[in-house]
Structures are given as structure tokens and as C-alpha cells.
């Protein structure tokens, strides 16, 4: 199988879905929001799954559904907790390049006003800082490309992603030819 997908990982509010849609348009790729796929397959909102099945139950569902996503020439925006699922991450490594959208703790605090409403997967009593530290190591572990969003505009982050994927020859010649760079 060709590794022609781009999988975006990162903390909630790092811009995976927003940038994913734009990146897909620029490259002429399809777009999948894995959180929406989970909601559709489960017939429930993410927050309802977490409430009804607990954090571990949600992670198991997320792992299963993400490991079943099949796509070609697609940008896939994952949920922030996807990195807890070994099968899902191994699957993504096999079908594409994993891009970690790195955001600072300060910026994350500004962007995430209500973590519960947002459906952020956090264990009881876990702080946002603890969650950030725990997940950052996992994002780094799986990433083929890391883009630090610090002081960059959305356009600059997209340009960084595209430049790095082009350097690594991770996007098709046609996609590279179509780039507005």
C-alpha cells in the first residue's frame, strides 16, 4: 500500500481539522475528520461516548475505528487522544506520513476554554498540563514531521507542512506541482 496520506496529530485546538481541510484543498486530496467518523459509526457525540463508556472505553473505540480507516491521497485529522491507540498509530504509520502540529502549553490554555465541552479525553483529576506532557511524548514518538506553531500564522504552518513533506518526497509530484509556493 502506498503511504500517500497525511495524518495530522496534536493536542485538541492545535488546528488539525481546520488545517486539514485547507491542506486537502491545496494538495487536491480528500479530507477525513476521524472524530466525525467515530461519531457517525457510534451514533453518539464524542462527549456522550466518554460519559457513557468512560475514558478507557472511548480510547478503545477510537483505537478500533481509527485502525479501520482506509484512504488514499487523503488528509486525516485525528482526535488528540488517538496516540493512546497502538493499533491505530501503527495503521497510520503504514498508510501515510504523520504530522505533529505542536502548540505550546500557553497557547493551548488560551485556545481551550472548556475542555469538557470540547470532548477532550482526560482522566479524572488529570490537569491540562499533565495531559499535555503525557501526550507530547507520544506525538513526538510517532511523528514523521513536527511543525511548531509558535508565532506562526495558519498560512505559515501550512507552508511549513508542505515544505517538509516536499523535502521528504511524501507528497506526489502532481501535488507538489500544484503548490502555490
Secondary structure, 3 states (H helix, E strand, C coil): CCCCEEEEECCCCCCHHHHHHHHHHHHCCEEEEHHHHHHHHHCCCHHHHHHHHHHHHHHHHHHHHHHCCCCCCEEEECCCCHHHCHHHHHHHHHHEEEEEEECCHHHHHHHCCCCCCCCCCCCCCCCHHHHHHHHHHHHHHHCCEEEECCCCCHHHHHHHHHHHHHHCCCCCHHHHHCCCC
